[in-house]
Amino acid sequence: MAKTKKLRVGVIGAGSIAQACHLPGYAKNDHVELVAFADPVPERHKEMGKLYGDLKGYAHFKDMLSNENLDVVSVCTPNKYHCAAAIAALEARCHVLCEKPIATTLKEADRMMAAAKKARKKLMIGFTHRLFTGPIACRELLKEKAIGKPFMIRVRFAHGGPYPGWAKSDWFYKQDDAAGGAMLDMGIHAIDLCLWLFGPIVGVSAKAGALVKRIEVDDNAVMILEFKNGALGYIEVGWTSKPGFSGIEIYGTEASLICDYAKGLQRCGGKASAGRDSSREWKMIDRNPTNGGWSTEIGHWIDVVRGEERLTMTGKAGRAALQVALAAYKSSDTGKRVTIKP
Ligand SMILES: NC(=O)c1ccc[n+]([C@@H]2O[C@H](COP(=O)([O-])OP(=O)(O)OC[C@H]3O[C@@H](n4cnc5c(N)ncnc54)[C@H](O)[C@@H]3O)[C@@H](O)[C@H]2O)c1
């Protein structure tokens, strides 16, 4: 049998998400040859030397793209550079996995999608939560009408914030680099899940603010979503949270799905009575609803590139989530509800 050629892979931005998800994912994938990375910061090159020995490093992604004849590229830079890096990689005829959010403006997202179309290459956005077993099960259960007609979704994603403790610098806290705070960073995952589970969003009202950290972007936010199908949703995100609920709750006419990321995904039936005859019938569906995610993302992406799996986290999906996030900032700034034309 003819041996299939391995896909030559490069990573742009070798910081925390590259080191936690992309690089180890490529390194363990049999269909891939991890060839090079690009990062302007010398410290990253030292770290990469320790982690990946002789992996070739470039200061600029353009040099990597012109020298290495790559097939696949991950974009793991701060948000500000997603568009330029992804377009350069697409123009170099690479398939591109770009971290979330797709970009910082809708115009950038449009240019990235046009570049992918022109190059006839795949563009996937890193919506990691769609690869957790809990959200996947929620989607299947909704398809099976396991909770009747869903009418309300609540998502809460909150932790202590990306810096210090996660990111390699404090760029997440700078408007120019990040284009938003927690409402964009954590919110984009939550918005994408809402779109994926409930369909198009036609209106948003939101409030974001720096409540605790002394930073120029928001560290906490709430969004109220109006879905095209008439359902409502609300999202709470934060970068200043102590441990508490993190996950998704979906309420339907027959039952509820409580996907507590720490405690498990459960279906709750019974009766929530206004009187005294309430009853709860809990059924555990998945004790570890955050299985998957980073550990499966690159395998999934490479299967998408190889045509073994369908591309669903498309540029269009990335743009749709960004559109809602940017509308949420407009609502927060103006104090008014913002209409969205999906
Ligand atoms: N999907 C997820 O769960 C998830 C989690 C965390 C971060 N992210 C996303 O990943 C991206 C990177 O975040 P991070 O946490 O790894 O940040 P980080 O600060 O740890 O790493 C960013 C890296 O990019 C490098 N860089 C900056 N400008 C560059 C350029 N022009 N070319 C090449 N490299 C450049 C920096 O030197 C740094 O090493 C962000 O878009 C973030 O939103 C996604």
The ligand as an ORCA input file, in Angstrom:
! r2SCAN-3c Opt
* xyz 0 1
  N      -9.663     27.889     22.450
  C      -9.304     28.147     23.684
  O      -9.761     27.504     24.613
  C      -8.300     29.242     23.942
  C      -7.696     29.342     25.207
  C      -6.746     30.353     25.406
  C      -6.419     31.227     24.390
  N      -7.059     31.127     23.183
  C      -6.748     32.067     22.103
  O      -5.432     31.787     21.650
  C      -4.791     32.977     21.232
  C      -3.446     33.105     21.958
  O      -3.680     33.180     23.347
  P      -2.612     32.644     24.420
  O      -3.375     32.448     25.658
  O      -1.831     31.523     23.863
  O      -1.682     33.951     24.570
  P      -0.115     33.968     24.931
  O       0.206     35.352     25.299
  O       0.210     32.905     25.906
  O       0.608     33.584     23.545
  C       0.551     34.393     22.412
  C       1.870     34.206     21.666
  O       1.780     34.892     20.406
  C       3.040     35.494     20.172
  N       2.892     36.546     19.171
  C       2.541     37.845     19.350
  N       2.509     38.466     18.145
  C       2.846     37.552     17.218
  C       3.002     37.596     15.809
  N       2.775     38.717     15.123
  N       3.384     36.469     15.160
  C       3.610     35.336     15.841
  N       3.466     35.230     17.177
  C       3.086     36.325     17.854
  C       3.469     35.968     21.547
  O       4.879     36.216     21.589
  C       3.063     34.805     22.413
  O       4.089     33.840     22.511
  C      -5.776     34.109     21.516
  O      -6.462     34.445     20.343
  C      -6.740     33.516     22.531
  O      -8.015     34.086     22.466
  C      -7.965     30.146     22.952
*
